[in-house]
Amino acid sequence: MERKKVTIHDLIEMKKKGEKIVAISLHDYPTAAFAEMAGADIVLVGDGSVGMTGLGYNNTIPVSMDEMIIACKAVVRGAKHPLILGDMPFMSYQINAEQALQNASRFMKEAGVNAIKLEGGKEVCDKVKAISEAGIPVVGHIGLTPQSASLSGGYRAQGRTAQSAKKILEDAIELEKSGAFVIVIEFATTESAKIITERLSIPTLGWGSGPHCDGIGLNVCDILGLGLGLTPSFAKNWANLHDSMLNAFESYRKEVKDGKFPEDQHCIHMKEEEYKNLTKLKVK
């Protein structure tokens, strides 16, 4: 059976049926192609994936719109069937709703993503409303919001107290009212994510927020065991590409140094007659 493009309607139906939504955050063509082959439902081109994993920034703050657009275009070429989300980087939407709408439209027109994501609760609802009313699908993001966490100096679990969990729930409700069709809950307690998921009619995607969200998301490097020492506590490795890649690079280096690579089978040869002709040619 031919696979169809995942739609917003599909995600809502999956929530109703209790079918888990599979999301992966990544930032380039090769991993997008693998996510496509594996049957992921959602691919998020996150500013953390692009900035920290792909470009080596210390946090998400330096990531630009142009960098996000380039990464999104690569991912769109690699993943045809998942719903692709473009992540609005720091200061691309915070100034006002007009700025937010202009940059959201860049994601749709230049990069070809299917929806955009932005961080924040009640304080960004005017932007969510403006973007969604313009016909651009919007994903909300609550709990840990890395763009503001980077500035405040802490990546801490959210919703540990009843009062803080209530604040996250209220943010989620307002985001849904403002037009968000999915909400990411990042690094929040299992209990708070469960309550939010039960209260909303739209799907939730948990990044490190327990098993009760409608969907689960992880960064591609966490899945592949390629975290370079940055694997979060809530992640699990299904492979160990760190060791595999390091061994491959070390073996390659050794064989080059020892003169073992390339071997004859890796070489292209002239015909013997042409080689003899070449040796006879005078070079100016």
C-alpha positions as CSV (number, residue, x, y, z in Angstrom):
1,M,0.0,0.0,0.0
2,E,1.4,3.4,-1.0
3,R,2.2,5.6,1.9
4,K,0.3,8.9,2.0
5,K,1.5,12.3,3.3
6,V,0.8,12.7,7.0
7,T,-1.7,15.5,7.5
8,I,-3.0,17.5,10.5
9,H,-6.3,15.5,10.3
10,D,-4.3,12.2,10.5
11,L,-2.7,13.4,13.8
12,I,-6.0,14.3,15.3
13,E,-7.4,10.9,14.3
14,M,-4.4,9.2,15.9
15,K,-5.1,11.0,19.1
16,K,-8.7,9.9,19.1
17,K,-7.7,6.3,18.4
18,G,-4.9,6.3,21.0
19,E,-2.3,5.6,18.3
20,K,1.1,7.0,19.2
21,I,2.6,9.7,17.0
22,V,6.3,9.2,16.2
23,A,8.3,12.4,16.0
24,I,12.1,12.9,15.3
25,S,14.0,16.2,15.4
26,L,16.8,16.4,12.9
27,H,18.6,18.9,10.6
28,D,19.9,17.4,7.4
29,Y,19.1,15.5,4.2
30,P,20.6,12.0,5.1
31,T,18.9,11.6,8.4
32,A,15.6,13.0,7.0
33,A,15.8,10.2,4.3
34,F,16.3,7.6,7.0
35,A,13.3,9.0,9.0
36,E,11.3,8.8,5.8
37,M,12.2,5.1,5.3
38,A,11.5,4.3,8.9
39,G,8.0,5.7,8.7
40,A,8.2,8.7,11.1
41,D,4.9,10.7,11.4
42,I,6.5,14.0,12.2
43,V,10.0,15.5,11.5
44,L,10.8,18.6,13.4
45,V,13.7,20.8,12.1
46,G,14.5,22.2,15.5
47,D,16.6,25.2,16.2
48,G,18.4,23.0,18.8
49,S,19.1,20.3,16.2
50,V,20.3,22.9,13.7
51,G,22.2,25.1,16.0
52,M,23.7,22.8,18.7
53,T,23.8,19.4,17.0
54,G,24.4,20.6,13.4
55,L,26.4,23.8,13.8
56,G,28.0,23.3,17.2
57,Y,26.6,26.4,19.0
58,N,26.5,26.3,22.8
59,N,22.8,27.1,22.8
60,T,20.0,28.0,20.4
61,I,20.3,31.8,20.7
62,P,22.7,32.4,17.7
63,V,20.6,30.4,15.2
64,S,19.3,32.6,12.3
65,M,16.3,32.4,10.0
66,D,18.6,31.8,7.1
67,E,20.3,28.9,8.8
68,M,16.9,27.4,9.6
69,I,15.6,27.9,6.1
70,I,18.6,26.1,4.6
71,A,18.3,23.1,7.0
72,C,14.5,22.9,6.4
73,K,15.0,22.8,2.6
74,A,17.4,19.9,3.0
75,V,15.0,18.0,5.3
76,V,12.0,18.6,3.0
77,R,14.0,17.0,0.1
78,G,14.8,14.0,2.3
79,A,11.4,13.3,4.0
80,K,8.4,13.3,1.7
81,H,5.7,11.7,3.8
82,P,6.2,12.9,7.4
83,L,4.6,16.2,8.4
84,I,7.6,18.6,8.6
85,L,7.7,21.4,11.2
86,G,10.1,24.4,10.9
87,D,11.2,25.8,14.3
88,M,11.1,29.6,14.6
89,P,14.5,30.7,16.0
90,F,15.1,33.2,18.7
91,M,13.9,36.8,18.0
92,S,12.2,35.7,14.7
93,Y,8.7,36.1,16.3
94,Q,9.1,37.8,19.7
95,I,8.9,41.5,18.6
96,N,5.3,41.5,17.3
97,A,2.7,39.5,15.4
98,E,3.6,41.1,12.1
99,Q,7.3,40.0,12.4
100,A,6.1,36.5,13.4
101,L,3.8,36.2,10.4
102,Q,6.5,37.4,8.0
103,N,9.0,34.9,9.2
104,A,6.5,32.1,9.4
105,S,5.6,32.8,5.8
106,R,9.3,32.4,4.9
107,F,9.3,28.9,6.3
108,M,6.3,28.0,4.1
109,K,7.3,29.7,0.9
110,E,11.1,29.3,0.9
111,A,11.6,26.0,2.8
112,G,8.4,24.2,2.0
113,V,7.6,23.0,5.5
114,N,4.1,22.0,6.4
115,A,3.9,23.9,9.7
116,I,5.9,26.1,12.0
117,K,6.6,25.8,15.7
118,L,7.3,28.6,18.3
119,E,8.1,28.6,22.0
120,G,6.0,30.1,24.8
121,G,2.6,30.2,26.4
122,K,0.1,33.0,26.9
123,E,2.7,35.6,25.9
124,V,2.9,34.3,22.3
125,C,-0.8,33.6,21.8
126,D,-1.3,36.8,19.7
127,K,1.4,35.5,17.3
128,V,-0.1,32.0,17.2
129,K,-3.5,33.6,16.4
130,A,-2.1,35.8,13.6
131,I,-0.1,33.1,12.0
132,S,-2.9,30.5,12.1
133,E,-5.5,32.9,10.8
134,A,-3.2,33.6,7.9
135,G,-3.5,29.9,7.0
136,I,-0.2,28.7,8.3
137,P,-0.5,25.7,10.7
138,V,1.1,26.4,14.1
139,V,2.6,24.1,16.7
140,G,3.0,25.4,20.3
141,H,5.9,24.6,22.6
142,I,5.6,24.7,26.4
143,G,7.4,23.2,29.4
144,L,11.1,23.7,29.0
145,T,11.6,26.4,26.3
146,P,15.3,26.3,25.4
147,Q,15.4,29.8,23.9
148,S,14.5,31.4,27.3
149,A,16.2,28.7,29.3
150,S,19.5,29.5,27.6
151,L,19.2,33.1,28.8
152,S,18.2,32.2,32.3
153,G,21.0,29.7,32.6
154,G,19.1,26.5,33.3
155,Y,17.7,23.4,31.6
156,R,15.4,22.3,34.4
157,A,12.4,19.9,34.4
158,Q,9.1,21.8,34.5
159,G,5.9,21.2,36.3
160,R,7.4,19.8,39.5
161,T,4.8,21.5,41.7
162,A,1.1,21.8,41.4
163,Q,1.3,25.5,40.8
164,S,3.9,25.3,38.1
165,A,2.0,22.5,36.4
166,K,-1.1,24.6,36.5
167,K,0.7,27.4,34.7
168,I,1.8,25.0,31.9
169,L,-1.7,23.7,31.6
170,E,-3.2,27.2,31.3
171,D,-0.6,28.0,28.6
172,A,-1.5,24.9,26.7
173,I,-5.3,25.7,26.8
174,E,-4.7,29.3,25.6
175,L,-2.4,28.0,22.8
176,E,-5.1,25.7,21.6
177,K,-7.7,28.5,21.7
178,S,-5.4,30.7,19.7
179,G,-5.2,28.1,16.9
180,A,-2.3,25.7,17.6
181,F,-3.0,22.3,16.2
182,V,-0.3,20.4,18.1
183,I,1.6,21.3,21.3
184,V,5.1,20.1,22.2
185,I,5.7,19.5,25.9
186,E,9.4,19.5,26.6
187,F,11.1,18.1,29.8
188,A,8.0,18.3,32.0
189,T,6.9,15.9,34.7
190,T,5.0,12.9,33.6
191,E,2.0,13.9,35.7
192,S,1.7,17.4,34.3
193,A,2.0,16.1,30.7
194,K,-0.7,13.5,31.3
195,I,-3.1,16.1,32.6
196,I,-2.4,18.5,29.7
197,T,-2.9,15.7,27.2
198,E,-6.2,14.7,28.7
199,R,-7.5,18.3,28.8
200,L,-6.6,19.2,25.2
201,S,-8.5,18.1,22.1
202,I,-5.4,18.6,20.0
203,P,-2.4,16.2,20.1
204,T,0.6,16.6,22.4
205,L,4.1,15.6,21.6
206,G,6.4,14.8,24.5
207,W,10.1,15.5,24.4
208,G,11.2,14.0,27.7
209,S,7.8,14.3,29.3
210,G,6.8,10.8,30.0
211,P,4.7,8.2,28.2
212,H,1.2,9.8,28.3
213,C,1.6,12.4,25.5
214,D,-0.1,11.6,22.2
215,G,3.3,11.4,20.6
216,I,6.9,11.0,21.5
217,G,9.8,12.9,20.1
218,L,13.6,12.6,20.3
219,N,16.6,14.2,18.7
220,V,18.2,12.0,16.0
221,C,21.6,12.0,17.7
222,D,20.0,10.7,20.9
223,I,18.3,7.9,19.0
224,L,21.6,7.0,17.2
225,G,23.9,7.3,20.2
226,L,25.8,10.2,18.6
227,G,25.4,12.7,21.3
228,L,29.1,13.6,21.9
229,G,28.5,13.5,25.6
230,L,25.3,15.6,25.5
231,T,22.7,12.9,25.8
232,P,19.9,14.1,28.1
233,S,18.6,11.9,31.0
234,F,15.3,11.2,29.3
235,A,16.8,9.9,26.1
236,K,17.6,6.3,25.0
237,N,20.1,5.1,22.4
238,W,19.0,2.5,19.9
239,A,22.4,2.5,18.3
240,N,26.0,3.4,19.2
241,L,27.2,5.4,16.2
242,H,29.6,7.3,18.4
243,D,31.9,4.3,18.7
244,S,31.1,3.1,15.2
245,M,32.0,6.4,13.6
246,L,35.1,7.0,15.7
247,N,36.4,3.5,14.9
248,A,35.8,4.1,11.2
249,F,37.6,7.4,11.2
250,E,40.5,6.0,13.1
251,S,40.8,3.0,10.8
252,Y,40.6,5.2,7.8
253,R,43.4,7.4,9.2
254,K,45.6,4.4,10.0
255,E,45.3,2.8,6.6
256,V,46.1,6.1,4.8
257,K,49.1,6.7,7.1
258,D,50.3,3.1,6.5
259,G,49.8,3.2,2.8
260,K,47.2,0.5,2.8
261,F,44.5,2.7,1.2
262,P,43.7,3.1,-1.6
263,E,44.3,-0.4,-2.9
264,D,44.4,-1.2,-6.6
265,Q,40.6,-2.1,-6.5
266,H,39.9,1.5,-5.6
267,C,41.9,3.0,-8.4
268,I,41.1,4.0,-12.0
269,H,43.8,3.0,-14.6
270,M,44.6,4.1,-18.1
271,K,45.1,1.6,-20.8
272,E,48.7,0.5,-21.0
273,E,49.2,1.9,-24.5
274,E,47.8,5.3,-23.4
275,Y,50.1,5.3,-20.4
276,K,53.1,4.7,-22.6
277,N,52.0,7.5,-24.9
278,L,51.7,9.8,-21.8
279,T,55.3,9.1,-20.7
280,K,56.5,10.1,-24.2
281,L,54.7,13.4,-24.3
282,K,56.7,16.5,-23.7
283,V,55.3,18.8,-21.1
284,K,55.9,22.5,-21.4
